[in-house]
Amino acid sequence: MIRALGFSENSFDPTDPGRLCRGRERWIEPYELDEPQPDIVRMVISGAMFTDDSAADARRGLTWSGVTLPELVEALFPRRKLLAFMEDGHPADIPEAAEGVEAYEGYRAGGRQELGLVRWHLHLKNAAAIGTLLESGPIEERVRGFVVLDGKANEEQVLDKVFQLVGFSTMDSPPARFQPAALPEVLTLVDAVVLLHRDKHGPAVAIYARKGIDGLDQRLAKLCAAASARPVEADEVPVDPNVLLVPFAIPPMLARWDRALAELRESWPGPGDFPVPVGQREPERRGRRRWRRSEPEDDAPIPPLAEEEEPVVAEGAEE
């Protein structure tokens, strides 16, 4: 099995945010913004594990890349203070040092019974402290995201804007967890917002900021090299220790890995051959084949025509 880390960098329009992972997450319907907003850049990082470049058996999400969430955040925002936040959390998963804990009741996935939910926030002195939130359970169910503090922002104002971002989420299927129109106001107070979006089999990490991160691809390449140097945990399926960095034109949670791998193969500079084996690709479908009655063979007998029946004239009708 091959491990890979995929990334993209695109402009983001909070009034027209586009799709998230189909069938797994959607945006809260954005409200109208009174004034034009400054540009926002979205950088999305996800991962995958697959057998060959067809990616037919790909397991998608950062979890499968061999790179951890604390490692990723530390590489992108080294030695920065973070504020983690949670909405619609489980009461049993509240961190010991959590602040601003609020309990309320809500519905999950269209259920009829109200359940106990909580929101909270937590100060983290650096990205390494994220590990305390991930001791059990899926990453995206333990925390919704982080804001990168600059030390000058009014924290109460930051929390008010974060509430606008996540406070009106709906837990239907697929869930709508984030209000895109709130991102510009949050970014007036903090340097970046890190959200955990859903990919097919795990989380994708999306960074929203006013400008891109310098040397993003080099930083991610170092992460891949560090992950490749670690021994792979014993598993029934053999896993290649190397981690391949794959650029995407659009966010990886919306894209096809086989196409990104094909483009990377064409531009592969080395060293050595492209490290992903060639897989068998299914032929592209050109639309549904319509059912047609088969034509009779030339020597097949032609059935006789049915005799025409006399039309039935209703009594009293004009002839």
Residue pairs with C-beta under 8 A, 6 or more apart in sequence:
1 49
1 50
1 51
1 237
1 238
1 239
1 240
2 49
2 50
2 51
2 52
2 240
2 242
2 244
2 275
2 276
3 47
3 48
3 49
3 64
3 65
3 66
3 227
3 239
3 240
3 242
3 243
3 244
4 47
4 48
4 49
4 50
4 65
4 243
4 244
4 245
4 246
4 257
5 45
5 46
5 47
5 65
5 66
5 67
5 220
5 223
5 224
5 227
5 243
5 244
5 245
5 246
6 45
6 46
6 47
6 48
6 245
6 246
6 247
6 248
6 252
6 255
6 257
6 260
7 43
7 44
7 45
7 46
7 216
7 217
7 220
7 245
7 246
7 247
7 248
7 252
8 43
8 44
8 247
8 248
8 249
8 250
8 251
8 252
8 255
9 41
9 42
9 43
9 212
9 216
10 41
10 42
10 250
10 251
11 39
11 40
11 41
11 42
12 40
12 41
12 42
12 180
12 183
12 208
13 40
14 30
14 33
14 37
14 40
14 180
14 181
14 182
14 183
14 184
15 30
15 32
15 33
15 180
15 181
16 30
17 27
17 30
17 180
18 254
19 26
19 254
20 26
20 27
20 174
20 197
20 198
20 253
20 254
21 197
21 198
21 199
21 200
21 204
21 253
21 254
22 254
23 174
24 174
24 198
24 199
24 200
25 174
25 175
25 176
25 177
25 197
25 198
26 174
26 175
26 176
27 176
27 178
27 179
27 180
28 168
28 169
28 170
28 176
28 177
28 178
28 179
28 180
29 176
30 179
30 180
30 181
31 179
31 181
32 181
33 181
33 184
37 184
38 184
38 210
39 210
40 183
40 184
40 187
40 208
40 209
40 210
41 208
41 209
41 210
41 211
41 212
42 206
42 207
42 208
42 251
43 206
43 207
43 209
43 212
43 213
43 216
44 197
44 204
44 205
44 206
44 207
44 248
44 251
44 252
44 253
45 62
45 72
45 204
45 205
45 206
45 207
45 220
45 252
46 60
46 61
46 62
46 65
46 199
46 202
46 203
46 204
46 205
46 251
46 252
46 253
47 60
47 61
47 62
47 63
47 64
47 65
47 66
47 67
47 202
48 55
48 58
48 59
48 60
48 61
48 64
48 65
48 252
48 257
49 58
49 59
49 64
49 65
49 239
50 56
50 57
50 58
50 59
50 257
51 57
51 277
51 279
52 276
52 277
52 278
52 279
53 258
53 261
53 262
53 265
53 276
53 277
53 278
53 279
54 258
54 279
54 280
54 281
55 256
55 257
55 258
55 261
55 279
56 258
56 279
58 200
58 257
59 200
59 201
59 202
60 199
60 200
60 201
60 202
60 252
60 253
60 257
61 199
61 200
61 201
61 202
61 203
61 204
62 69
62 72
62 139
62 199
62 202
62 203
62 204
62 205
63 139
63 201
63 202
63 203
64 201
64 202
65 227
65 243
66 227
66 228
66 230
66 232
66 243
67 223
67 224
67 227
67 243
68 131
69 130
69 134
69 139
69 203
69 205
70 127
70 128
70 129
70 130
70 131
70 134
71 127
71 223
71 226
71 227
72 205
72 223
73 82
73 127
73 130
73 146
73 194
73 205
74 126
74 127
74 128
75 219
75 220
75 222
75 223
76 207
76 213
76 216
76 219
77 127
77 148
77 191
77 192
78 127
79 126
80 126
80 127
80 148
80 149
80 191
81 123
81 124
81 125
81 126
81 148
81 149
81 151
82 123
82 124
82 126
82 127
82 129
82 130
82 146
82 147
82 148
82 149
82 194
83 121
83 122
83 123
83 124
83 146
83 147
83 149
83 155
83 158
83 162
83 190
84 121
84 122
84 123
84 124
84 130
84 133
84 143
84 145
84 146
85 119
85 120
85 121
85 122
85 143
85 144
85 145
85 146
85 147
85 159
85 162
85 166
86 98
86 118
86 119
86 120
86 121
86 122
86 142
86 143
86 144
87 119
87 144
87 166
87 167
87 169
87 177
88 106
88 108
88 117
88 119
88 169
88 171
88 177
89 117
89 118
89 119
89 120
89 141
89 142
90 117
90 118
90 141
91 103
91 116
91 117
91 118
93 137
93 141
93 142
94 101
94 118
94 120
95 120
95 122
95 132
95 133
97 122
97 123
98 120
98 121
98 122
99 120
99 121
99 122
99 123
100 119
100 120
100 121
100 159
101 118
101 119
101 120
102 118
102 119
102 120
103 116
103 117
103 118
104 116
104 117
104 118
104 119
105 114
105 115
105 116
105 117
106 114
106 115
106 117
106 171
107 113
107 114
107 115
107 171
108 115
108 171
109 171
109 172
109 173
109 175
110 172
110 173
119 166
119 167
121 159
121 162
122 133
124 130
124 146
130 143
130 146
133 142
133 143
134 142
134 143
136 142
138 202
138 203
139 196
139 202
139 203
140 196
140 197
140 198
140 203
143 196
144 166
144 177
144 178
144 195
144 196
145 166
145 193
145 194
145 195
145 196
146 193
146 194
147 158
147 162
147 186
147 190
147 192
147 193
147 194
148 190
148 191
148 192
148 193
148 194
149 155
149 158
149 190
149 191
150 190
150 191
153 189
153 190
154 189
157 189
158 186
158 189
158 190
161 182
161 185
161 186
161 189
162 186
164 179
164 182
164 185
164 186
165 178
165 179
165 182
165 183
165 186
165 193
166 177
166 178
166 179
168 179
169 175
169 176
169 177
169 178
170 176
174 198
178 195
183 193
183 208
186 193
187 193
187 208
187 209
187 210
191 209
191 210
192 207
192 208
192 209
193 207
193 208
193 209
194 205
194 206
194 207
194 208
195 205
195 206
195 208
196 203
196 204
196 205
196 206
197 203
197 204
197 205
197 206
197 253
198 204
198 253
199 252
199 253
200 253
204 251
204 252
204 253
206 251
207 213
213 219
217 245
217 247
220 245
221 245
223 243
224 242
224 243
224 244
224 245
225 243
227 243
228 241
228 242
228 243
230 241
231 241
232 239
232 241
240 275
242 275
244 275
244 276
246 252
246 257
246 260
246 261
246 264
247 260
247 264
248 255
248 260
249 255
249 260
252 260
258 279
258 281
261 276
264 274
265 274
265 276
268 274
296 302
313 319
